[in-house]
């Protein structure tokens, strides 16, 4: 089989979503009463998230509409008020979005020519004379665990902890070193590696965030970003090895990266304790006693259905073929590449399109033979490129707060939950301080336990999971802001982005 070039996925709706921060540091907010829009919130939540719908883009500007997660649009009225609702004409709710060199955005109403502005609380559209009050800072609303793809070099950024550098040299983002945590603080961004070091202006990785690790970000709809030091230096790949470093003379747009959520790569282990691997280009068998590059698979699922696609490192998808054989030669639109997933105590069961369950044949090959799943059809699954989790629920990220001794689920920035695997699907959760998560009799959590507890992780989508806590209940986000494990069933509050 000819080698298939690894193709990055097309932009999704989440890549087009941003929060817009006013000059006063508050976010453009969808209020649930009286169809109003304000700029009072201090954090980025669901009501502060807007999807940028582009109808025409050219260089430094674009014609756009802004749509809230509730499906309603930002609208400017003839009297200068700003509200949300549904457009009444083809141009109602259209704005000329201009990208300024300092990374700010302005929104000019197409109909009136006036700019959207805020006084720090209210939002209105009355002035045609541009000023600092009309400037909005875009903040990408996607999950903070990201990868950076260079469309010019067709490679992903990769941290190299051994020599403290970042290279843009990886064609397939299956390594944990390709993932970065994007921290937003005081209008700037800090890039944290999987080894918890930070990219600095000096082109090397350092142990602590500081002004030397703070980058300004220019954002374009569709997930395009460029990072700078604010003094004329741009971050882009340089030299024959494509070292990611600051320079003043990028060519052909090499400073632009596509910002995407970190993909989920897993390993699958059979009951014989051997890992599924792709051999002879397309055959899938339980062959290796250790995880090797051909034992890694990308987990792709939209979260709206239990259907799953499994992409191998050769760029193709697992597909059921003749004689019930499963081969790694499928393409994304083929119906034979969709498998239904079931869970049993952290182990995954895969059902093929013909209704039969995947298992290991006596010769070691992956086949769709069984009509009823048994131990041979259960696979241990382990996250291959995630040494830690950053969990985001309906109300924000999971983290610690100086105002509470319990773990919270409404934070603007995530805490890293270090994963210590103990069995397939079962992990110990370790806090950043090195202590373990502990659980109270009320199902709440503290981050300073002395003993490791078992947490069961079950994947529900490409970047979605549920956590079964040691008390036997699912972990969920509570409206009060406290993280709690008290749910017998999987509800919306039990689904976590990671």
C-alpha positions in Angstrom: 0.0 0.0 0.0 1.3 3.5 -0.9 2.0 5.7 2.1 -0.8 8.2 2.8 0.1 11.7 3.6 -1.1 12.7 7.0 -3.8 15.3 6.5 -4.7 17.8 9.3 -8.4 18.0 9.9 -10.6 20.8 8.5 -11.5 23.6 10.9 -14.4 22.8 13.2 -16.9 25.2 14.8 -14.9 25.3 18.0 -11.9 26.7 16.0 -14.0 29.7 15.0 -15.0 30.6 18.5 -13.6 33.5 20.5 -14.1 35.6 23.5 -13.9 39.4 22.9 -12.3 41.4 25.7 -13.0 45.2 25.9 -10.5 47.9 26.7 -11.6 47.6 30.4 -10.7 43.9 30.5 -14.3 42.6 30.5 -15.9 40.2 28.1 -18.7 40.7 25.5 -21.5 38.8 27.2 -24.8 37.3 26.0 -27.3 38.1 28.8 -30.3 35.8 29.2 -32.7 38.6 29.9 -34.2 41.3 27.7 -32.1 40.3 24.7 -29.2 42.4 26.0 -25.5 42.3 25.5 -23.1 43.6 28.1 -19.4 43.7 28.8 -19.2 43.0 32.6 -17.9 39.4 32.9 -14.3 38.9 34.0 -13.9 35.4 32.6 -14.5 33.4 29.5 -17.6 31.1 29.8 -20.4 29.9 27.5 -22.2 33.2 27.5 -18.9 35.0 26.6 -18.2 32.7 23.6 -19.0 33.8 20.1 -18.7 31.9 16.8 -17.2 34.0 14.0 -19.1 33.3 10.7 -17.1 34.7 7.8 -18.7 35.5 4.5 -15.8 37.3 2.9 -12.2 37.6 4.1 -9.3 39.6 2.6 -6.0 40.2 4.2 -6.6 42.7 7.1 -10.4 42.5 7.2 -13.4 40.3 6.8 -17.2 40.5 6.7 -18.6 38.5 9.6 -21.5 37.7 11.8 -21.2 36.8 15.5 -23.3 34.0 16.8 -23.6 33.0 20.4 -23.6 29.4 21.6 -27.4 29.8 22.0 -27.7 30.2 18.2 -28.6 34.0 18.3 -26.7 36.8 16.6 -25.1 40.0 17.7 -27.2 42.9 16.2 -26.8 46.6 16.0 -30.0 48.7 15.7 -30.7 52.1 14.2 -30.8 53.8 17.6 -27.2 52.6 18.4 -28.3 49.8 20.8 -26.7 46.4 20.6 -28.7 43.3 21.3 -29.0 39.7 20.2 -31.6 38.0 18.1 -32.2 36.9 14.5 -31.2 39.1 11.5 -34.2 40.7 9.8 -32.4 41.5 6.5 -29.4 40.1 4.6 -27.1 42.8 6.0 -28.6 43.0 9.5 -26.0 41.7 12.0 -23.1 41.9 9.5 -19.9 43.6 10.6 -16.7 44.6 8.9 -14.1 43.0 11.1 -10.7 44.7 10.9 -7.5 43.0 12.2 -5.1 45.6 13.7 -1.3 45.2 13.9 -1.5 45.3 17.7 -3.7 42.1 17.7 -6.9 44.0 18.4 -10.1 43.7 16.5 -12.7 46.3 15.6 -16.3 45.6 14.6 -18.0 48.1 12.3 -21.6 47.8 11.5 -22.1 47.3 7.7 -25.4 49.2 7.7 -24.6 52.3 9.8 -20.8 52.4 9.6 -20.6 52.7 13.4 -18.2 50.8 15.7 -19.2 48.4 18.5 -17.8 49.8 21.8 -18.2 49.4 25.5 -18.0 51.7 28.5 -16.8 48.8 30.7 -20.4 47.7 31.3 -22.9 48.5 28.5 -22.3 47.8 24.8 -23.5 50.2 22.1 -22.8 51.2 18.5 -23.0 55.0 18.1 -19.7 56.4 16.9 -18.1 56.5 13.4 -14.8 57.9 14.8 -12.4 55.1 15.7 -10.9 55.2 19.2 -9.4 52.9 21.9 -12.9 52.2 23.2 -13.7 50.3 20.0 -10.8 47.9 20.3 -11.6 44.3 21.3 -9.0 41.6 22.1 -9.9 38.2 20.7 -9.2 35.2 22.9 -9.6 31.7 21.3 -12.3 29.8 23.2 -11.1 26.3 22.4 -9.7 24.1 25.2 -6.4 25.2 26.6 -4.6 22.0 25.6 -3.6 22.7 22.0 -1.3 21.8 19.1 0.3 24.2 16.7 0.4 23.3 13.0 2.5 25.2 10.4 0.5 25.1 7.1 3.6 26.3 5.3 5.9 23.5 6.6 3.2 20.9 6.9 4.5 20.0 10.4 3.5 20.4 14.1 5.5 22.1 16.8 7.3 19.7 19.2 9.0 20.5 22.5 12.4 18.9 23.0 13.0 18.8 26.8 16.4 17.2 26.4 17.9 20.4 24.9 15.2 22.9 25.9 14.0 23.9 22.4 10.9 23.7 20.3 11.0 22.4 16.7 8.4 22.5 14.0 9.3 19.2 12.5 6.7 16.6 13.3 4.3 15.5 10.5 2.0 13.4 12.8 1.0 14.9 16.2 1.0 11.6 18.2 3.7 12.6 20.7 2.9 14.1 24.1 5.6 16.7 23.3 3.4 18.1 20.5 0.8 19.2 23.1 1.0 22.7 24.8 -1.1 24.3 27.5 -2.1 27.8 26.5 -2.2 30.1 29.5 -3.9 33.5 29.2 -2.8 36.2 31.7 -2.9 40.0 31.5 -3.7 40.0 27.8 -0.7 37.8 26.9 -0.2 34.0 26.4 2.3 31.6 27.9 3.0 28.3 26.1 3.6 25.5 28.6 5.0 22.2 27.4 4.0 18.7 28.5 7.1 18.7 30.7 5.8 21.9 32.4 8.4 24.2 31.0 7.7 27.5 29.1 8.7 28.8 25.8 10.6 32.1 26.2 11.7 35.0 24.1 15.3 33.6 24.3 14.2 30.6 22.1 14.7 28.1 24.9 12.5 26.5 27.5 12.5 27.8 31.1 11.0 26.5 34.3 8.8 29.4 35.3 6.4 31.8 33.5 7.5 35.4 33.5 7.5 38.5 31.3 10.0 36.7 29.1 7.5 33.9 28.4 4.6 36.3 27.6 3.6 36.5 23.9 1.1 38.6 22.2 -1.3 36.8 19.8 -2.8 37.8 16.6 -6.0 35.8 15.8 -7.8 35.2 12.5 -11.1 33.3 12.1 -10.6 29.6 11.5 -7.9 29.1 14.2 -5.0 31.0 12.5 -2.7 32.6 15.1 0.6 34.4 15.2 2.7 35.0 18.3 5.0 38.0 18.9 7.0 39.6 21.7 5.2 42.9 21.3 8.4 44.6 20.2 8.5 43.6 16.5 9.7 40.0 16.9 7.5 37.2 15.5 7.7 33.6 16.4 8.3 31.3 13.4 10.3 28.3 12.3 13.9 29.1 11.4 17.0 27.4 10.1 17.4 24.0 8.5 16.0 22.2 11.6 13.0 24.6 11.8 13.7 25.9 15.3 10.8 27.9 16.7 12.3 31.2 17.6 11.8 35.0 17.5 12.8 36.8 14.3 11.9 40.0 12.4 11.7 38.8 8.9 9.2 35.9 8.3 8.5 35.0 4.7 5.3 33.8 2.9 3.3 33.8 6.1 5.5 31.3 8.0 4.6 33.1 11.3 1.0 31.8 11.0 0.0 28.6 12.8 -3.3 26.7 13.0 -4.3 26.4 16.6 -6.2 23.2 17.3 -7.2 21.1 20.3 -4.7 18.4 21.2 -5.9 15.2 19.5 -6.4 12.0 21.5 -4.0 9.1 20.8 -4.5 5.8 22.5 -3.0 2.3 22.7 -5.2 -0.8 22.7 -4.3 -3.9 24.5 -5.8 -7.4 24.1 -6.5 -9.9 26.8 -3.2 -11.6 25.9 -1.5 -8.3 27.1 -0.3 -7.5 23.6 -0.8 -4.2 21.9 -2.7 -3.8 18.7 -0.2 -2.7 16.0 -0.3 -2.1 12.2 2.1 -4.5 10.4 2.8 -4.9 6.7 1.3 -1.4 6.1 -2.3 -2.4 6.7 -2.8 -5.6 8.8 -3.9 -5.0 12.4 -2.8 -7.6 14.9 -2.0 -8.0 18.6 1.7 -8.3 18.1 3.8 -6.1 20.4 4.5 -6.4 24.1 5.4 -2.7 24.2 3.9 0.4 22.8 5.7 1.3 19.6 4.8 4.0 17.0 2.7 1.6 14.9 0.7 0.8 18.2 -0.7 4.3 18.4 -4.2 5.2 17.1 -6.1 8.5 17.0 -9.5 8.3 18.7 -12.1 10.2 16.6 -15.7 10.6 17.7 -18.0 13.5 17.6 -19.5 12.9 21.0 -23.1 13.1 19.6 -23.2 9.4 18.9 -21.4 6.2 20.1 -19.8 5.8 16.7 -16.1 5.9 16.6 -13.3 6.1 14.0 -9.8 4.9 14.7 -7.0 6.4 12.7 -3.7 4.7 12.5 -0.3 6.4 12.2 -0.2 5.5 8.5 -2.9 8.1 8.0 -5.7 5.6 7.2 -8.6 4.4 9.3 -9.4 0.9 10.6 -12.1 -0.6 8.4 -14.0 -3.9 8.3 -13.2 -5.7 5.1 -14.0 -9.1 3.5 -14.0 -12.2 5.6 -14.6 -10.0 8.7 -10.9 -8.9 8.6 -10.2 -5.4 10.0 -7.5 -3.5 8.0 -5.9 -0.1 8.4 -6.7 1.0 4.8 -10.0 3.0 5.3 -10.8 6.6 4.3 -12.8 8.9 6.6 -16.1 8.9 4.6 -16.3 5.1 4.3 -19.2 3.6 6.3 -17.0 0.6 7.1 -14.7 2.8 9.2 -17.4 3.5 11.8 -17.5 1.3 14.9 -19.8 1.5 17.8 -18.1 1.7 21.2 -19.3 0.2 24.5 -17.6 0.4 27.9 -17.1 -2.1 30.7 -15.2 -0.8 33.7 -12.6 1.2 31.7 -12.3 -1.4 29.0 -13.6 -0.7 25.5 -15.6 -3.0 23.3 -15.9 -2.2 19.5 -18.8 -3.3 17.4 -18.3 -3.4 13.6 -20.9 -2.1 11.0 -22.1 -5.7 10.5 -23.0 -6.0 14.2 -20.2 -8.3 15.2 -17.6 -7.5 17.8 -13.9 -7.0 17.3 -11.6 -9.6 18.8 -8.3 -11.3 18.3 -8.3 -14.4 16.1 -5.9 -17.3 17.0 -3.4 -16.1 14.4 -3.3 -12.7 16.2 -5.2 -10.7 13.6 -8.0 -8.3 14.5 -11.3 -9.7 13.3 -15.0 -8.9 13.6 -16.2 -12.4 14.6 -18.2 -12.5 17.8 -21.9 -12.0 18.0 -21.7 -11.7 21.8 -18.7 -9.9 23.4 -16.6 -11.7 25.9 -13.1 -11.1 27.4 -11.5 -11.6 24.0 -13.5 -8.6 22.7 -12.5 -6.3 25.5 -9.5 -4.1 25.0 -7.6 -2.1 27.6 -7.2 1.4 26.5 -4.6 4.0 27.6 -4.1 7.6 26.7 -0.8 7.6 24.8 -0.1 11.4 24.5 -1.6 12.7 27.7 0.7 12.7 30.8 -1.9 15.0 32.4 -5.5 16.1 32.0 -6.9 19.7 32.0 -10.6 19.2 32.5 -13.3 21.7 31.3 -16.9 21.3 32.2 -20.1 23.4 31.6 -19.0 26.1 34.1 -15.2 26.3 33.5 -12.0 24.4 34.2 -11.3 22.1 37.2 -8.7 23.7 39.5 -7.9 25.0 42.9 -8.9 28.4 44.3 -7.4 30.4 47.2 -10.9 31.0 48.4 -11.9 27.4 48.7 -10.3 24.2 50.1 -12.4 22.0 47.8 -11.6 21.5 44.1 -13.6 23.9 41.9 -15.1 23.4 38.4 -15.6 27.1 37.4 -12.1 28.3 37.0 -10.8 30.5 34.1 -7.5 28.5 33.9 -7.0 24.8 34.4 -4.9 22.9 37.0 -3.0 20.0 35.6 -4.1 16.6 36.8 -1.2 14.2 36.5 -2.1 10.7 35.4 -0.5 7.7 37.0 -1.8 4.7 35.2 -2.3 1.6 37.3 -4.5 -0.6 35.2 -6.1 -0.2 31.7 -8.6 2.6 32.0 -7.8 3.2 35.7 -5.6 6.1 36.8 -4.5 7.8 40.0 -5.1 11.5 40.0 -2.1 13.5 41.3 -2.3 17.3 41.9 0.4 19.8 40.8 1.8 19.8 44.3 2.6 16.1 44.1 -0.1 15.0 46.5 -3.1 12.9 45.4 -6.8 13.7 45.0 -8.9 12.7 48.0 -12.6 12.4 48.2 -14.9 13.4 51.1 -18.0 11.7 52.3 -20.0 14.3 50.4 -18.4 13.4 47.1 -16.3 16.5 46.9 -12.6 16.6 46.3 -9.4 18.0 47.9 -6.0 18.0 46.2 -3.8 17.1 49.2 -4.5 13.4 49.9 -1.7 11.1 51.0 -3.0 7.9 49.3 -3.6 7.2 45.7 -7.3 6.5 44.7 -8.6 4.8 41.6 -10.4 6.9 39.0 -11.9 5.2 35.9 -11.7 7.2 32.6 -14.1 6.4 29.8 -13.8 8.3 26.5 -17.1 9.8 25.1 -15.7 11.7 22.1 -12.5 12.9 20.4 -11.8 15.2 23.4 -14.6 14.2 25.8 -14.6 11.9 28.7 -16.3 10.8 31.9 -14.7 10.0 35.2 -16.0 7.3 37.6 -14.8 8.4 41.0 -13.7 6.0 43.8 -17.1 6.3 45.5 -18.8 4.6 42.4 -20.4 7.8 41.1 -19.6 9.9 38.1 -17.8 13.2 38.6 -19.8 16.2 37.5 -19.6 20.0 37.5 -22.1 21.7 39.9 -23.6 25.1 39.3 -22.3 26.2 42.6 -18.7 25.8 41.3 -17.8 22.8 43.4 -16.6 19.6 41.8 -18.7 16.7 43.0 -19.1 12.9 42.4 -22.7 12.0 43.0 -24.2 11.1 39.7 -25.4 7.5 39.0 -26.0 8.3 35.3 -24.1 10.2 32.7 -25.6 13.7 32.3 -24.4 16.8 30.5 -22.6 17.9 33.7 -20.6 14.6 33.7 -19.0 15.2 30.3 -15.6 16.8 30.5 -13.5 18.3 27.7 -9.8 17.4 28.0 
